[in-house]
């Protein structure tokens, strides 16, 4: 903040325009990211919904198959056929069971063939659709002929040796309704072509991948022509990705969004892989439009900002150059700004102030000439009186004018400095010599306010005085020169921050004591000795490290002693590199004016 405050006005405006441009670019970038993310999330949600729908359809198929299997397994005819050894009765039961097969297959198009197998390996099947090679393969995989096989299972896909087409099956034990013992097995051979219809209608983007895998990671169906029965080696859905997760992977050289869902009833997986570039391709025209709009807005903002900066800074630069000429005592020069806004009003008031200054100066010169002609001695006295009246009031009015200018331009530093200086001048020229310590400290605080603005918070100010002590009285303008001396000769020369400590209290020896202490550069023993001697001799001493003289500590000491006696005055303590403390000893003067002097 301090660095920005020290920049020229045109640089501050340029910085403001630059920040606005950066914010516009940032907003455009966020806009692009938001739209890309929104499009991707919506596509991912759509794919997730498709997966849910496919999973629901597959679960429906599984439930229908399980229901049909239970219907067949617990049929009285099937139960009797599994345990009967009567050839004639078996022939009758075979016909009835065949009708059951036909009805079941006609009601469920996913069933390709049905096989019943009893404990003696006697097989009853729909012979038209049945292939014995598939049964052998399933027997090796699941050992359903053993008595331990008592839990239904959906198998991995198998292929008919006489056909290139793949099937999957549902194998369930047939349990006796009498003693719940295993009396055979029911095998449904299921067609995968219905699943292909589900998957082939789920294409989201041109190169998206949608497939179903069995429990052995073999491809059942795929929308991208992956060969059924092959083991799918990409297992990215198992490596750190949770169920139904959405994660980014690199698939076939493209950054893609992968999702998967398990079908718990069949121990299958549904996988969706969506290339991210294809998800956001539809947004490119909108993004391009946003970029072009941003470029146009940036150009317009730069152009209008330049115009405004020129119109604002040019009059101010004219005022700065004008004040520089006035500072070089070119008082006849007047400011010419055609603007009628606030800057033009300030220029008018500055010209009026200069006219008043010129007229006042002319009157002073005329008065001085007439006084000189009348009487040299009387002229000197009257001139001193006139200067003591006119100069402070002129400075006071000028500071008020500067305060108005600061308010008009919202420059708080100018307002604060001019207001503080006005209060200091008014305090110094008005009132009695004896003032309350509170009033004296108000003058000190105004001075420290100016110093704080000048040094930008470099120094820490600590004041410790009780309210009862502040009501006591003292000589006016005693502390301000001491504080100023501490700031300029103690703290200003110090590297880094400094600390000024002002403390007031009633000493145990019966006098008021005010300490002004700084942790500045301090003084050597020789310098301190010379300064103390100068105070005693009522002389201003030059402090080491500066080309300025001290603030008249000798004069302050002399004022106190002439007013109150030799028991009071100043004491100076200092140590080189550690700081200086000035102690002021004053008599106790109560708010009523009652004074208590030391004996």
Secondary structure, DSSP 8 states (H G I E B T S, - for coil): -HHHHTS-HHHHHHHHHHHHHHHHHHHHHHHHHHHHHHHHHHHHHHHHHHHHHHHHHHHHHHHHHHHHHHHHHT-HHHHHHHH---HHHHHHHHHHHHHHHHHHHHH-TTEEEEEEEETT--EEE-TTT--HHHHHHHHHHH-TTSTT--S-EE---EE-TTSS-EEEEEEEEEE-TTT--EEEEEEEEEESHHHHHHHHT---STT-EEEEE-TTSBEEEETT---TTSB----GGGSS--TT--EEEEETTEEEEEEEEEETTTTEEEEEEEEHHHHSGGGHHHHHHHHHHHHHHHHHHHHHHHHHHHHHHHHHHHHHHHHHHHHTT-TT--------SHHHHHHHHHHHHHHHHHHHHHHHHHHHHHHHHH-HHHHHHHHHHHHHHHHHHHHHHHHHHHHHHHHHTT-HHHHHHHHHHHHHHHHHHSS-SEEEHHHHHHHHHHHHHHHHHHHTT-EEEEEE--HHHHTSEEETTSHHHHHHHHIIIIITTSSS-EEEEEEEEE-TTSSEEEEEEE-SS---HHHHHHHHHHHHTT---B-TT-SSB---HHHHHHHHHHHH-TT-EEEEEEETTTEEEEEEEE-EE-TTS-EE---
